């Protein structure tokens, strides 16, 4: 491999491991982000300069081996770890954690865009809708999850949400009613979801949703492999700082090694240029 080739390998290492450091840095930055899922950079070798192709043996000759020199490293992908984070008790009824698989579904009332999320920090807005921090409406079996109309003369006193996502309303006259049920979505390939920021995901079609549309018989919490809802809790980030700092050290050392490769190649080139006949 030429010295220019060694420099190319060194440059590819710097570029690739810089991306790896960005991934680790983002994980560490989101260690306290609700329901954040850690990512990991995956590396692969670049194509090889083929010096000799392998060939099978023949009647008069043995087989030959492949000879090739690699050209560096490349970023093969960035995989997200969707294992569940711990559930932290908050005591707030509208804080909803998912124990198990699945995602909440949100709808932007302005443009109708639909998102998936694991972050359950919801609130009742001034119109009685259960919404996210961005004001997106949580979805249930009746569309947007919204408080019902109290019976005549009764005042809504409290609202609870059970493990199955049923929204129970209690009134001052002693009566109660369940006007909606929170539904969830799951995907065959969660890695195909696209991160949109604010703990939101899109790309449902590519990820293979459990069902095309939300339905009580298919998307109810606790059914079809979906987890259950824990009211009064929030899912924490699944970032393990011990693992991240270990990865940070090894990736930094790999970056330094790539830098050293360029420095050594430059030194050898300088010696060649200054050779005297």
BALOFI-936506 format. One record per atom (N, C-alpha, C): z, y, x; residue in one letter. Coordinates in steps of 0.001 Angstrom, whole numbers, padded with zeros to 6 digits, always signed. Each point is the difference from the previous one (the first is absolute). Layout:
N
ZYXa
...
***
This chain:
277
+000000-001190+000842x
+000000+001190-000842x
+000000+001244+000880x
-000867+000950-000295x
-000086+001206+000802x
+001248+000850-000158x
+000171+000930+000936x
+001142+000896-000090x
-000117+000911-001210x
-001240+000361-000362x
-000197+000783-001218x
+000478-000818-001203x
-000212-001308+000074x
+000476-000877-001063x
+001512-000030-000083x
+000652-000010+001158x
+001463+000002-000008x
+000530+001304-000591x
-000685+001075+000261x
+000406+001265-000597x
-000180-000039-001510x
-001100-000621-000442x
-000232-000131-001439x
+001088-000806-000675x
+000436-001064+000661x
+001090-000810-000537x
+001286+000810-000067x
+000237+000793+001060x
+001197+000831+000013x
-000019+001040-001109x
-001151+000616-000215x
-000124+001001-001070x
+000218-000647-001369x
-000557-001202-000192x
+000181-000685-001285x
+001473-000315-000237x
+000717-000327+001076x
+001435-000269-000122x
+000745+001260-000417x
-000334+001140+000622x
+000670+001252-000347x
-000245+000364-001461x
-001251-000096-000432x
-000328+000346-001381x
+000695-000923-000994x
-000034-001285+000302x
+000546-000987-000935x
+001515+000058-000076x
+000654+000041+001152x
+001460+000020-000008x
+000552+001335-000492x
-000796+001061+000092x
+000415+001265-000610x
+000113-000169-001518x
-000960-000723-000585x
+000078-000281-001433x
+001216-000865-000314x
+000282-000952+000888x
+001180-000831-000189x
+001274+000818+000012x
+000068+000972+000907x
+001170+000877+000058x
+000108+000853-001262x
-001151+000408-000548x
+000007+000783-001240x
+000564-000822-001157x
-000385-001271-000055x
+000499-000879-001061x
+001509-000166+000101x
+000479-000268+001220x
+001445-000171+000207x
+000744+001290-000307x
-000541+001127+000451x
+000630+001280-000271x
+000112+000285-001487x
-001050-000355-000750x
+000038+000201-001445x
+001052-000884-000651x
+000137-001228+000478x
+001044-000888-000522x
+001395+000584+000231x
+000240+000461+001210x
+001316+000552+000321x
+000271+001256-000825x
-001033+000825-000186x
+000168+001221-000778x
+000358-000291-001453x
-000428-001170-000505x
+000231-000351-001406x
+001137-000999-000190x
+000911-000050+000958x
+001095-000961-000086x
+000882+000252-001227x
+000040+001234-000485x
+000814+000324-001177x
-000835+000310-001232x
-001297-000303+000025x
-000875+000258-001136x
+000153-001103-001038x
+000209+000378-001243x
+000195-000968-001080x
-001173-000970-000093x
+000297-001297+000070x
-000973-001088-000197x
-001156+000013+000996x
+000175+000667+001144x
-001067+000013+001005x
-000195-001392+000587x
-001256-000359+000231x
-000340-001293+000593x
-000545+000204+001417x
+000647-000640+000960x
-000372+000161+001401x
-001389-000560+000278x
-000689+000614+000952x
-001330-000452+000408x
+000031-000481+001446x
-001006-000770+000363x
-000081-000527+001359x
-001452+000031+000465x
-000203+000505+001211x
-001339+000021+000580x
-000355-001388+000535x
-001216-000434-000277x
-000493-001306+000454x
-001166+000248+000952x
+000052-000633+001165x
-001006+000246+001032x
-000938-001194+000161x
-001188+000302+000532x
-000986-001059+000291x
-000791+000406+001235x
-000502-001009+000731x
-000813+000322+001159x
-001379+000483-000440x
-000586+000897+000806x
-001349+000485-000284x
-001027-001052+000400x
-001266+000251-000306x
-001051-000955+000351x
-000083-000164+001515x
-000564-001099+000437x
-000082-000303+001432x
-001411+000204+000528x
-000076+000445+001232x
-001290+000012+000699x
-000291-001429+000447x
-001039-000604-000570x
-000284-001409+000252x
-000791-000157+001298x
+000594-000717+000932x
-000670-000299+001268x
-000739-001328-000068x
+000546-000944-000760x
-000651-001307-000155x
+000485-000625-001299x
-000935-000433-000806x
+000363-000667-001244x
+000273-001480+000258x
+000860-000590-000794x
+000292-001427+000148x
-001176-000820-000528x
-000119-001196+000521x
-001076-000898-000433x
+000500-001440+000041x
-000514-000842-000888x
+000448-001401-000026x
-000592-000795+001168x
+000603-001124+000232x
-000509-000857+001078x
-001313-000642-000425x
-000777-000415+000984x
-001262-000696-000256x
-000006-001292+000801x
-001081-000711-000065x
-000073-001289+000683x
+000170+000145+001506x
-000474+001139+000513x
+000060+000155+001442x
+000959+001053+000501x
+000715+000649-000905x
+000886+001078+000450x
+001238+000102-000889x
+001074+000478+000581x
+001232+000197-000754x
-000082+001284-000820x
+000911+000116-000890x
+000051+001234-000790x
+000433+001173+000873x
-000322+001208-000426x
+000387+001203+000734x
+000983+000809-000831x
+000886+000692+000683x
+001022+000786-000679x
-000483+001419-000285x
+000647+000604-000954x
-000289+001398-000320x
+000627+000907+001052x
-000758+000983+000436x
+000513+001005+000925x
-000165+001370-000642x
+001090+000716-000143x
-000070+001323-000604x
+001178+000845+000427x
-000219+001303+000035x
+001053+000935+000386x
+000269+000931-001172x
+001246+000070-000408x
+000357+000839-001134x
-000143+001478+000298x
-000073+000786-001062x
-000184+001446+000161x
+001178+000800-000533x
+001122-000652-000234x
+001173+000745-000431x
+000596-000516-001286x
+000726+000883-000660x
+000743-000354-001203x
-000393+000935-001134x
+000141-000464-001214x
-000305+000823-001178x
+001051-000237-001071x
+000079+000914-000937x
+000940-000124-001110x
-000636-000868-001084x
+000550-001204-000192x
-000571-000926-000978x
+000405+000361-001424x
+001160+000611-000162x
+000462+000369-001335x
+001429+000510+000052x
+000426+000541-001136x
+001384+000445-000166x
+000530-000681-001250x
+000893-000953+000186x
+000506-000798-001115x
+001339+000534-000478x
+000167+000026-001323x
+001256+000464-000597x
+000881-001193-000335x
+001289+000150+000227x
+000981-001032-000315x
+000617+000317-001365x
-000358-000782-001018x
+000445+000288-001358x
+001261-000765-000395x
+000740-000506+000974x
+001273-000637-000350x
+000938+001033-000619x
+000872-000465-000883x
+000860+000914-000738x
+001063+000627+000886x
+000246+001294-000244x
+001111+000673+000659x
+001273-000224-000793x
+001122+000315+000593x
+001287-000152-000687x
+000088+000976-001175x
+000765-000400-001035x
+000228+000868-001143x
+001331+000725+000180x
-000051+001318-000090x
+001196+000824+000152x
+000418+000532-001362x
+001277-000155-000316x
+000514+000484-001279x
+000103+001518+000016x
-000513+000629-001075x
+000064+001460-000128x
+000822+000418-001217x
+000116-000884-000981x
+000732+000314-001212x
-000789+000826-000998x
-001210+000390+000350x
-000846+000791-000895x
-000879-000942-000810x
+000083+000087-001323x
-000689-000951-000869x
-001501-000025+000221x
-000593+001144+000284x
-001459+000067+000142x
-000486-000378+001392x
+000916-000297+000926x
-000398-000553+001295x
-000212-001496-000186x
-001232-000449+000231x
-000351-001389-000276x
-000481-000702+001263x
+000684-001070+000375x
-000420-000823+001122x
-000598-001300-000500x
-000999-000499+000704x
-000625-001282-000360x
+000578-001087+000882x
+000610-000997-000621x
+000510-001154+000723x
-001036-001110-000113x
-000848-000126+001008x
-001084-000976-000046x
-001345+000671+000188x
-001039-000657-000459x
-001365+000486+000191x
-000402+000994-001081x
-001025+000784+000302x
-000565+000880-001008x
+000139+001473+000331x
-000717+000811-000758x
-000026+001447+000179x
+000099+000685-001361x
+000629+001160-000011x
-000071+000851-001171x
-001405+000602-000059x
-000439+000343-001195x
-001302+000632-000179x
+000215+001415-000541x
-000621+000971+000649x
+000111+001399-000394x
-001366+000549-000379x
-000006+000957-000928x
-001240+000665-000401x
+000149+001501+000139x
-000973+000601+000668x
-000023+001446+000108x
-000517+000569-001315x
+000831+000723-000766x
-000443+000492-001307x
-001112+001039+000082x
-000209+000573+001181x
-001022+001037+000155x
-001403-000584+000080x
-000174-001028+000857x
-001344-000566+000172x
-000093-001476-000368x
+001114-000615-000408x
-000029-001397-000414x
+000021-001000+001136x
+000077+000449+001244x
+000036-000906+001149x
+001247-000877-000064x
-000188-001294+000295x
+001097-000962-000072x
+000424-000400+001415x
+001305-000116+000209x
+000553-000358+001301x
+001004-001139-000157x
+000221-000716+001101x
+001084-000990+000066x
+001052+000531+000966x
+001260-000340-000240x
+001068+000429+000885x
+001175-000951-000095x
+000772-000078+001076x
+001269-000731-000019x
+001174+000962-000101x
-000267+001294+000182x
+001060+001010-000033x
+000365+000300-001453x
+001234-000285-000368x
+000419+000140-001391x
+000904+001177-000268x
-000163+001096+000750x
+000823+001184-000237x
-000620+000836-001131x
+000289-000418-001232x
-000577+000634-001185x
+001001+000933-000672x
-000489+000765-000983x
+000839+000895-000795x
-000657+000197-001363x
+000814+000384-000980x
-000533+000375-001309x
-000392+001482+000060x
-001275+000316-000300x
-000395+001409+000043x
+000316+000696-001330x
-000373+001267-000120x
+000353+000787-001180x
-000719-000445-001264x
-001032-000860+000146x
-000715-000519-001156x
+000416-001431-000334x
+000984-000512+000731x
+000489-001335-000282x
-000757-001108+000685x
-000860+000329+000969x
-000737-001018+000745x
+000805-000405+001227x
-000088-001270+000362x
+000603-000486+001229x
-001019+000191+001109x
+000297+000891+000955x
-001002+000419+000972x
+000505-000165+001424x
-000957+000011+000942x
+000310-000055+001432x
+000288+001406+000506x
+000286+000109+001284x
+000280+001311+000589x
-001203+000926-000115x
-001217-000571-000069x
-001205+000807-000126x
-000341+000336-001455x
+000803-000513-000940x
-000274+000242-001411x
-000956-001005-000609x
-000292-001104+000721x
-000891-001034-000526x
+000770-000893-000972x
-000662-000410-001081x
+000653-000743-001068x
+000077-001489+000321x
+001194-000569-000096x
+000189-001445+000158x
-000621-000715-001193x
-000661-001140+000268x
-000734-000704-001051x
+000768-001198-000567x
-000157-000207-001304x
+000641-001108-000698x
-000924-000608-001026x
+000555-000790-000925x
-000842-000697-000967x
-000578+000937-001059x
+000508+001222-000099x
-000559+000995-000918x
-000630+001162+000752x
-000499-000278+001188x
-000557+001069+000821x
+001098+000706+000777x
+000016+001330-000074x
+001037+000766+000685x
+001372-000335-000575x
+000960-000269+000884x
+001364-000275-000462x
+000636+001325-000428x
+000372+000074-001277x
+000527+001228-000568x
+001149-000312-000952x
+000964+000892-000065x
+001113-000173-000929x
-000514+000075-001431x
+000616-000827-000873x
-000416-000036-001387x
+000612+001133-000814x
-000397+000080-001266x
+000550+001001-000905x
+001280-000524-000634x
+001124+000693+000173x
+001271-000480-000564x
-000058-000082-001520x
+000771-000914-000625x
+000092-000052-001457x
+000512+001339-000542x
-000322+000292-001228x
+000407+001268-000609x
+001506+000210+000111x
+000388+001159+000551x
+001415+000337+000119x
+000705-000608+001186x
-000681-000827+000734x
+000610-000636+001195x
-000442+000698+001260x
+000909+000090+001011x
-000291+000630+001270x
-000042-001072+001082x
-001016+000065+000856x
-000101-000946+001112x
+001149+000238+000967x
+000790-001038+000233x
+001158+000124+000885x
-000242-000568+001387x
-000685-001118+000071x
-000239-000613+001319x
-001212-000918-000069x
-000554-000265+001180x
-001155-000892+000131x
+000277-000962+001149x
-000231-001275-000213x
+000164-000997+001056x
-001290-000793+000155x
-000171-000585+001172x
-001177-000822+000291x
+000485-001331+000549x
-000384-001109-000661x
+000505-001301+000426x
-000921-000657+001024x
+000365-001210+000426x
-000744-000716+001037x
-001445-000286-000403x
-000237-000132-001293x
-001346-000264-000485x
-000817+001247-000244x
+000559+001175+000353x
-000731+001244-000178x
+000109+000606-001374x
+000817-000598-000882x
+000143+000532-001357x
+000814+001292+000019x
-000538+001033-000627x
+000657+001299-000068x
+000810+000050-001296x
+001328-000002+000129x
+000896+000004-001156x
+000601+001381-000197x
-000118+000512-001242x
+000539+001321-000336x
+001173-000158-000967x
+001053+000754+000269x
+001203-000060-000829x
+000250+001373-000623x
+000255-000013-001336x
+000123+001244-000751x
+001437+000215-000475x
+000261+001253-000404x
+001355+000396-000388x
+000490-000690-001268x
-000909-000512-000811x
+000427-000678-001234x
+000310-001479+000231x
-000006-000428+001259x
+000334-001386+000309x
-001188-000937+000042x
-001186+000482-000327x
-001192-000850+000018x
-000649+000037+001386x
-000892-000933+000227x
-000749-000056+001255x
-001407-000491-000283x
-000893+000249+000943x
-001390-000428-000166x
-000646-000189+001363x
-000972-000904+000063x
-000793-000204+001209x
-001426+000417-000320x
-000425+001128+000548x
-001300+000563-000347x
-001094-000301+001017x
+000372-000533+001152x
-001008-000244+001013x
+000521-001005+001019x
-000925-000580+000750x
+000340-000926+001077x
-000818+000354+001220x
+000677+000192+001116x
-000693+000298+001247x
-000738-001246+000479x
-001256+000155+000365x
-000792-001119+000499x
-000318+000216+001478x
-000322-001081+000688x
-000286+000071+001429x
-001323-000696+000305x
-000524+000288+001173x
-001248-000590+000467x
+000251-000705+001329x
-000733-001067+000241x
+000062-000676+001290x
-001414-000251+000486x
-000159-000348+001262x
-001325-000117+000593x
-000099-001251+000857x
-001204-000570+000043x
-000242-001188+000807x
+000011+000340+001489x
-000508+001172+000351x
-000060+000415+001408x
+000549+001410+000109x
+001313+000108+000224x
+000635+001315+000072x
-000518+000829+001170x
-000481-000680+001059x
-000478+000725+001173x
-001247+000822-000293x
-000684-000299-001117x
-001204+000751-000366x
+000324+001295-000737x
+001270+000202-000353x
+000383+001249-000650x
-000133+001161+000985x
-000368+001161-000522x
-000185+001191+000825x
+001193+000933-000153x
+000625+000367+001117x
+001122+000929-000040x
-000516+001415-000243x
+000526+000647-001028x
-000416+001349-000351x
+001064+001050+000320x
+001105-000413+000615x
+001105+000918+000244x
+000909+000068-001208x
+001187+000567+000177x
+000992+000104-001077x
+000372-001367-000586x
-000046-001040+000838x
+000356-001375-000414x
-000956-000562-001048x
-001230+000501-000062x
-000966-000408-001010x
-001124-000815+000624x
-000524-000963-000782x
-001112-000840+000435x
-001121+000031-001036x
-001237-000066+000504x
-001170-000199-000851x
-000767-001197+000543x
-001230-000190-000438x
-000808-001135+000462x
+000309-001276-000753x
+000297+000116-001292x
+000379-001164-000800x
-001082-001080+000006x
-001251+000402-000182x
-001092-000981-000119x
-000113-000863+001247x
+000071+000625+001167x
-000100-000742+001260x
+001190-000919+000205x
+001179+000404-000490x
+001215-000785+000207x
+000123-001175-000967x
-000782-000018-001078x
+000059-001107-000950x
+001225+000062-000892x
-000010+000858-001036x
+001188+000158-000853x
+000305-001242-000824x
+001274-000154-000372x
+000432-001104-000850x
-000770+000005-001307x
-000253+001185-000552x
-000793+000149-001216x
-000711+001340+000050x
-001166+000079-000635x
-000786+001235+000034x
+000721+001136-000706x
+000683-000315-001094x
+000773+000986-000744x
+001411-000545-000213x
+000957+000902-000131x
+001382-000417-000204x
+000185-000567-001394x
+000648-001166-000072x
+000265-000651-001281x
+001399-000603+000042x
+000716+000117-001128x
+001387-000466-000053x
+000130-001482+000334x
-000963-000813-000395x
+000096-001430+000245x
-000276-000400+001428x
-000666+000888+000765x
-000403-000318+001373x
+000770+000784+001040x
+000295+001248-000294x
+000554+000917+001001x
+001468+000350-000217x
+000686-000755-000833x
+001417+000270-000240x
+000823-000408+001220x
+000988+000791+000396x
+000874-000371+001116x
+000646-001364-000237x
+000037-000808+001049x
+000603-001317-000109x
-000949-001090-000456x
-001280+000329-000204x
-000989-000990-000409x
-001158-000020+000990x
-000711-001123+000051x
-001198-000134+000833x
+000227+000407+001460x
+001161-000356+000527x
+000294+000273+001402x
+000466+001408+000285x
+000129+000831-001028x
+000478+001366+000189x
+001520+000018+000126x
+000510+000946+000766x
+001438+000142+000142x
+000625+000640-001216x
+001294+000189+000038x
+000720+000645-001094x
+000419+001401+000439x
+000332+000823-000978x
+000380+001384+000265x
+001518+000124+000077x
+000476+000670+001031x
+001422+000264+000163x
+000233+001497-000196x
+000483+000363-001200x
+000270+001405-000282x
+001193+000478+000821x
-000070+001260+000446x
+001081+000557+000804x
-000089-000340+001465x
-001167-000464+000464x
-000196-000322+001414x
-001341+000547+000478x
-000123+000133+001297x
-001271+000358+000623x
-000255-000930+001175x
-001257-000374+000176x
-000373-000852+001128x
-000089+000837+001270x
+000616-000472+001056x
-000028+000699+001274x
-001238-000393+000798x
-000277+000759+001043x
-001084-000326+000918x
+000283-001346+000665x
-001055-000784+000258x
+000192-001288+000675x
-000234+000097+001509x
+000025+001227+000526x
-000155+000201+001450x
+001248-000481+000733x
-000208-000870+000982x
+001081-000474+000866x
-000075+000788+001306x
+000948+000905+000213x
-000055+000857+001182x
+000054-000784+001300x
+000734-001113+000015x
+000076-000815+001211x
-001384-000510+000393x
-000727-000531-000966x
-001354-000486+000265x
-000934+001136+000410x
+000146+001146-000668x
-000897+001120+000280x
+000198+000555+001406x
+001256+000111+000430x
+000239+000525+001351x
-000445-001002+001067x
+000136-001281-000283x
-000509-001009+000936x
-001520+000089+000102x
-000662+000155-001153x
-001460+000141-000009x
-000422+001298+000676x
+000815+001033-000169x
-000304+001290+000631x
-000012-000128+001516x
+000967-000735+000543x
+000085-000172+001455x
-001206-000782+000525x
-000316-001116-000636x
-001120-000828+000481x
-001336+000732-000136x
-000181+000741-001090x
-001251+000733-000190x
-000113+001132+001005x
+001117+000664+000282x
-000003+001060+001003x
-000356-000557+001373x
+000562-001153+000335x
-000312-000618+001290x
-001477-000404+000068x
-000535-000470-001104x
-001416-000365-000037x
-000877+001232+000208x
+000403+001107-000605x
-000725+001262+000182x
+000047+000426+001470x
+001178-000117+000610x
+000137+000371+001405x
-000856-000891+000898x
-000083-001288-000359x
-000822-000921+000792x
-001473+000386-000076x
-000451+000393-001194x
-001382+000447-000150x
-000270+001252+000815x
+000972+000901-000005x
-000128+001217+000800x
-000060-000329+001489x
+000817-000959+000417x
+000018-000417+001400x
-001337-000627+000406x
-000618-000722-000916x
-001301-000628+000276x
-001048+001071+000317x
+000031+001086-000750x
-000942+001090+000248x
+000273+000645+001353x
+001274+000192+000317x
+000376+000618+001270x
-000445-000849+001193x
+000229-001305-000095x
-000400-000904+001093x
-001512-000025+000155x
-000715-000048-001129x
-001468-000002+000053x
-000514+001272+000655x
+000622+001125-000333x
-000402+001277+000602x
+000238-000011+001508x
+001121-000575+000415x
+000314-000064+001429x
-001025-000832+000754x
-000372-001153-000571x
-000987-000870+000648x
-001357+000676+000048x
-000395+000682-001068x
-001278+000721-000012x
-000014+001091+001065x
+001131+000656+000144x
+000096+001047+001022x
-000170-000585+001398x
+000583-001183+000218x
-000158-000659+001301x
-001450-000382+000251x
-000681-000475-001030x
-001401-000401+000157x
-000873+001207+000325x
+000248+001107-000718x
-000792+001209+000239x
+000171+000503+001425x
+001194-000189+000550x
+000298+000510+001342x
-000239-001008+001124x
-000631-001130-000350x
-000297-000974+001052x
-000990+000588+000999x
+000206-000294+001249x
-000924+000434+001059x
-000785-001190+000505x
-001278+000208+000256x
-000816-001072+000520x
+000339-000292+001463x
***
